[in-house]
Amino acid sequence: MRFGLIPLFTATIAFAAADTARGQGDGPVMEIVTFRLTPGLSDADFMALAKGTAAMVAAQPGFIRRSLLCDEAGVWTDAVEWQTLGLAHAAAEKVMATPSFAPFAAAIDMASLSMRHVRILWQMGD
């Protein structure tokens, strides 16, 4: 089974110290991951895999909320709000090391994957 998210998250985590040094580690961040599904996987099957990760992600320190979106072109966005950048990176390390996360990761076309963390400066709503 291909588990290509580990190098991506490892590289992303390496930038956490630099982000914190620039003052980006203080306060809430949105983790934004965009991707396409592996060929042949249905949206319904992917949703089942995503829901299978819900308890694991929600149990991570600093978790606030998660939304999974898909546009009409088949580009998915997994948006996860965290209390701080450091907690987001720690959660990524822990989740990626959990074997039950592997089926979800394997459903993602790694060539299409993009991940970033952005500071939340202002929000409306609940």
Backbone as CSV, one residue per row, in Angstrom:
resi,resn,N_x,N_y,N_z,CA_x,CA_y,CA_z,C_x,C_y,C_z
1,MET,0.847,-1.186,0.000,0.000,0.000,0.000,0.884,1.237,0.000
2,ARG,0.588,2.162,-0.866,1.344,3.407,-0.968,0.903,4.355,0.139
3,PHE,1.838,4.918,0.847,1.523,5.825,1.951,2.372,7.077,1.793
4,GLY,2.136,7.817,0.693,2.960,8.940,0.314,2.755,10.224,1.088
5,LEU,1.792,10.276,1.993,1.596,11.511,2.756,2.673,11.716,3.806
6,ILE,3.342,10.648,4.235,4.349,10.787,5.283,5.450,11.761,4.865
7,PRO,6.054,11.634,3.663,7.071,12.622,3.290,6.507,14.040,3.215
8,LEU,5.285,14.185,2.732,4.678,15.508,2.650,4.531,16.120,4.035
9,PHE,3.983,15.361,4.979,3.785,15.891,6.317,5.121,16.132,7.006
10,THR,6.100,15.275,6.747,7.417,15.471,7.337,8.006,16.794,6.869
11,ALA,7.890,17.063,5.573,8.395,18.332,5.042,7.620,19.508,5.608
12,THR,6.310,19.363,5.724,5.477,20.445,6.259,5.830,20.721,7.713
13,ILE,6.029,19.675,8.488,6.363,19.832,9.901,7.700,20.537,10.063
14,ALA,8.626,20.318,9.136,9.934,20.958,9.210,9.822,22.478,9.147
15,PHE,8.759,22.983,8.529,8.579,24.428,8.420,7.885,25.026,9.639
16,ALA,7.426,24.217,10.570,6.690,24.727,11.731,7.529,25.687,12.558
17,ALA,8.779,25.358,12.791,9.642,26.223,13.594,9.813,27.581,12.928
18,ALA,9.985,27.595,11.621,10.137,28.862,10.904,8.860,29.686,10.978
19,ASP,7.716,29.030,10.830,6.441,29.743,10.930,6.270,30.347,12.323
20,THR,6.619,29.571,13.348,6.487,30.049,14.716,7.425,31.236,14.942
21,ALA,8.635,31.163,14.392,9.593,32.251,14.552,9.091,33.543,13.908
22,ARG,8.281,33.425,12.861,7.721,34.615,12.213,6.430,35.062,12.885
23,GLY,6.061,34.440,14.020,4.857,34.838,14.728,3.602,34.162,14.219
24,GLN,3.755,33.117,13.412,2.584,32.460,12.861,2.152,31.255,13.687
25,GLY,2.788,31.008,14.819,2.424,29.877,15.649,1.499,30.240,16.785
26,ASP,1.139,31.503,16.887,0.322,31.971,17.999,-1.107,32.174,17.542
27,GLY,-1.947,31.248,17.823,-3.343,31.429,17.478,-3.820,30.417,16.459
28,PRO,-5.096,30.495,16.130,-5.701,29.465,15.289,-5.195,29.480,13.849
29,VAL,-5.125,28.279,13.279,-4.725,28.117,11.886,-5.708,27.188,11.189
30,MET,-5.810,27.374,9.887,-6.603,26.481,9.061,-5.638,25.660,8.221
31,GLU,-5.763,24.361,8.345,-4.997,23.444,7.501,-5.856,23.195,6.262
32,ILE,-5.321,23.498,5.097,-6.081,23.367,3.855,-5.351,22.377,2.958
33,VAL,-5.994,21.248,2.712,-5.412,20.201,1.878,-6.337,20.014,0.679
34,THR,-5.799,20.220,-0.526,-6.592,20.001,-1.733,-6.008,18.818,-2.490
35,PHE,-6.895,18.071,-3.165,-6.460,16.849,-3.838,-7.574,16.312,-4.725
36,ARG,-7.214,15.327,-5.519,-8.165,14.521,-6.280,-8.102,13.103,-5.730
37,LEU,-9.135,12.345,-5.997,-9.164,10.951,-5.549,-8.393,10.070,-6.525
38,THR,-7.962,8.915,-6.033,-7.329,7.951,-6.922,-8.371,7.489,-7.932
39,PRO,-7.949,7.218,-9.153,-8.898,6.811,-10.196,-9.720,5.589,-9.790
40,GLY,-10.997,5.653,-10.104,-11.895,4.530,-9.849,-12.575,4.540,-8.490
41,LEU,-12.177,5.430,-7.595,-12.788,5.491,-6.266,-14.009,6.397,-6.318
42,SER,-15.124,5.919,-5.825,-16.344,6.733,-5.841,-16.330,7.753,-4.694
43,ASP,-17.080,8.823,-4.869,-17.214,9.831,-3.819,-17.767,9.199,-2.544
44,ALA,-18.744,8.306,-2.694,-19.356,7.660,-1.522,-18.343,6.806,-0.772
45,ASP,-17.507,6.071,-1.503,-16.483,5.259,-0.839,-15.475,6.139,-0.122
46,PHE,-15.103,7.255,-0.759,-14.161,8.165,-0.112,-14.771,8.782,1.143
47,MET,-16.025,9.174,1.068,-16.687,9.747,2.247,-16.694,8.755,3.405
48,ALA,-16.905,7.487,3.106,-16.873,6.464,4.162,-15.477,6.397,4.788
49,LEU,-14.435,6.466,3.958,-13.067,6.471,4.487,-12.810,7.717,5.329
50,ALA,-13.277,8.865,4.856,-13.087,10.116,5.595,-13.789,10.056,6.953
51,LYS,-15.009,9.572,6.956,-15.751,9.480,8.221,-15.076,8.512,9.174
52,GLY,-14.360,7.545,8.631,-13.606,6.607,9.464,-12.432,7.250,10.184
53,THR,-12.024,8.431,9.741,-10.926,9.153,10.403,-11.434,10.194,11.404
54,ALA,-12.727,10.388,11.477,-13.300,11.483,12.274,-12.912,11.428,13.747
55,ALA,-13.103,10.294,14.386,-12.818,10.202,15.819,-11.336,10.410,16.091
56,MET,-10.497,9.848,15.232,-9.051,9.961,15.394,-8.608,11.423,15.286
57,VAL,-9.100,12.137,14.295,-8.710,13.542,14.105,-9.287,14.396,15.235
58,ALA,-10.550,14.197,15.564,-11.201,15.000,16.613,-10.548,14.807,17.980
59,ALA,-9.911,13.665,18.212,-9.280,13.387,19.497,-7.924,14.080,19.660
60,GLN,-7.414,14.688,18.603,-6.098,15.326,18.673,-6.177,16.646,19.435
61,PRO,-5.194,16.894,20.316,-5.170,18.178,21.026,-5.147,19.342,20.036
62,GLY,-5.961,20.333,20.303,-5.988,21.526,19.473,-7.007,21.497,18.347
63,PHE,-7.656,20.351,18.140,-8.656,20.255,17.077,-9.847,21.151,17.394
64,ILE,-10.320,21.893,16.384,-11.516,22.725,16.546,-12.646,22.221,15.666
65,ARG,-12.403,22.135,14.349,-13.443,21.652,13.434,-12.817,21.218,12.124
66,ARG,-13.590,20.430,11.370,-13.122,19.921,10.078,-14.275,19.943,9.085
67,SER,-13.967,20.354,7.865,-14.947,20.341,6.780,-14.314,19.663,5.575
68,LEU,-15.089,18.836,4.911,-14.637,18.182,3.689,-15.508,18.694,2.559
69,LEU,-14.871,19.248,1.521,-15.576,19.887,0.425,-15.142,19.265,-0.897
70,CYS,-16.021,19.338,-1.897,-15.671,18.872,-3.230,-16.340,19.775,-4.258
71,ASP,-15.556,20.255,-5.215,-16.146,21.112,-6.245,-16.610,20.274,-7.434
72,GLU,-17.234,20.934,-8.390,-17.794,20.203,-9.532,-16.738,19.604,-10.440
73,ALA,-15.482,20.043,-10.323,-14.395,19.484,-11.132,-13.748,18.271,-10.464
74,GLY,-14.240,17.913,-9.262,-13.686,16.753,-8.556,-12.470,17.057,-7.707
75,VAL,-12.256,18.341,-7.403,-11.165,18.725,-6.512,-11.723,18.788,-5.094
76,TRP,-11.121,18.024,-4.215,-11.541,17.947,-2.815,-10.706,18.910,-1.978
77,THR,-11.313,19.415,-0.905,-10.613,20.234,0.080,-10.946,19.695,1.460
78,ASP,-9.917,19.362,2.213,-10.070,18.943,3.601,-9.561,20.121,4.422
79,ALA,-10.462,20.842,5.074,-10.119,22.033,5.845,-10.278,21.722,7.328
80,VAL,-9.167,21.830,8.060,-9.181,21.504,9.487,-8.672,22.714,10.262
81,GLU,-9.465,23.149,11.212,-9.080,24.282,12.051,-8.430,23.757,13.330
82,TRP,-7.268,24.353,13.657,-6.490,23.964,14.842,-6.252,25.193,15.709
83,GLN,-6.042,24.968,17.006,-5.788,26.077,17.928,-4.473,26.785,17.639
84,THR,-3.448,26.017,17.232,-2.150,26.606,16.904,-1.487,25.782,15.803
85,LEU,-0.504,26.376,15.165,0.252,25.680,14.133,1.002,24.491,14.718
86,GLY,1.584,24.669,15.882,2.313,23.577,16.520,1.422,22.369,16.792
87,LEU,0.205,22.616,17.259,-0.728,21.513,17.507,-1.170,20.855,16.203
88,ALA,-1.291,21.648,15.142,-1.643,21.088,13.831,-0.556,20.128,13.360
89,HIS,0.691,20.535,13.491,1.796,19.685,13.065,1.919,18.433,13.939
90,ALA,1.727,18.590,15.240,1.787,17.432,16.137,0.684,16.432,15.792
91,ALA,-0.498,16.934,15.492,-1.612,16.057,15.118,-1.304,15.325,13.818
92,ALA,-0.727,16.028,12.858,-0.386,15.397,11.579,0.589,14.246,11.794
93,GLU,1.593,14.465,12.609,2.560,13.399,12.893,1.874,12.185,13.504
94,LYS,1.032,12.438,14.494,0.375,11.330,15.193,-0.601,10.595,14.275
95,VAL,-1.414,11.332,13.541,-2.407,10.713,12.662,-1.721,9.902,11.563
96,MET,-0.653,10.463,10.980,0.039,9.766,9.899,0.704,8.481,10.379
97,ALA,1.018,8.410,11.646,1.639,7.206,12.206,0.609,6.157,12.616
98,THR,-0.660,6.480,12.509,-1.730,5.570,12.897,-2.128,4.706,11.704
99,PRO,-1.963,3.383,11.805,-2.267,2.507,10.663,-3.693,2.636,10.122
100,SER,-4.654,2.945,10.962,-6.034,3.036,10.487,-6.270,4.264,9.593
101,PHE,-5.295,5.183,9.530,-5.401,6.347,8.646,-4.968,6.004,7.224
102,ALA,-4.228,4.910,7.058,-3.652,4.537,5.763,-4.681,4.383,4.641
103,PRO,-5.844,3.763,4.860,-6.807,3.656,3.754,-7.288,5.017,3.242
104,PHE,-7.484,5.972,4.134,-7.875,7.322,3.730,-6.762,7.949,2.889
105,ALA,-5.526,7.854,3.361,-4.395,8.432,2.640,-4.212,7.773,1.278
106,ALA,-4.417,6.466,1.204,-4.241,5.746,-0.055,-5.295,6.124,-1.088
107,ALA,-6.399,6.704,-0.657,-7.474,7.102,-1.565,-7.186,8.433,-2.261
108,ILE,-6.112,9.104,-1.853,-5.761,10.413,-2.391,-4.709,10.265,-3.486
109,ASP,-4.934,10.934,-4.615,-3.955,10.977,-5.697,-2.847,11.936,-5.261
110,MET,-1.709,11.366,-4.860,-0.624,12.167,-4.293,-0.081,13.216,-5.265
111,ALA,-0.160,12.953,-6.553,0.341,13.924,-7.533,-0.494,15.206,-7.527
112,SER,-1.717,15.125,-7.048,-2.597,16.296,-7.046,-2.643,17.008,-5.696
113,LEU,-1.978,16.466,-4.698,-2.097,16.956,-3.321,-1.345,18.265,-3.093
114,SER,-1.999,19.183,-2.406,-1.385,20.442,-1.971,-1.832,20.693,-0.537
115,MET,-0.887,21.049,0.331,-1.221,21.292,1.733,-0.576,22.590,2.192
116,ARG,-1.352,23.362,2.952,-0.803,24.583,3.542,-1.533,24.885,4.837
117,HIS,-0.888,25.698,5.657,-1.481,26.179,6.902,-1.530,27.701,6.826
118,VAL,-2.676,28.256,7.141,-2.831,29.710,7.110,-3.409,30.190,8.434
119,ARG,-2.908,31.339,8.868,-3.412,31.916,10.109,-4.828,32.418,9.914
120,ILE,-5.658,32.209,10.900,-7.020,32.750,10.869,-6.973,34.108,11.545
121,LEU,-7.275,35.131,10.781,-7.207,36.490,11.292,-8.549,37.025,11.757
122,TRP,-9.633,36.485,11.168,-10.975,36.968,11.509,-11.985,35.931,11.040
123,GLN,-13.051,35.745,11.827,-14.115,34.807,11.470,-15.459,35.415,11.804
124,MET,-16.475,34.950,11.086,-17.863,35.282,11.385,-18.612,33.989,11.636
125,GLY,-19.709,34.058,12.296,-20.535,32.867,12.541,-20.191,32.219,13.860
126,ASP,-20.651,30.983,13.984,-20.447,30.284,15.262,-19.051,29.854,15.392
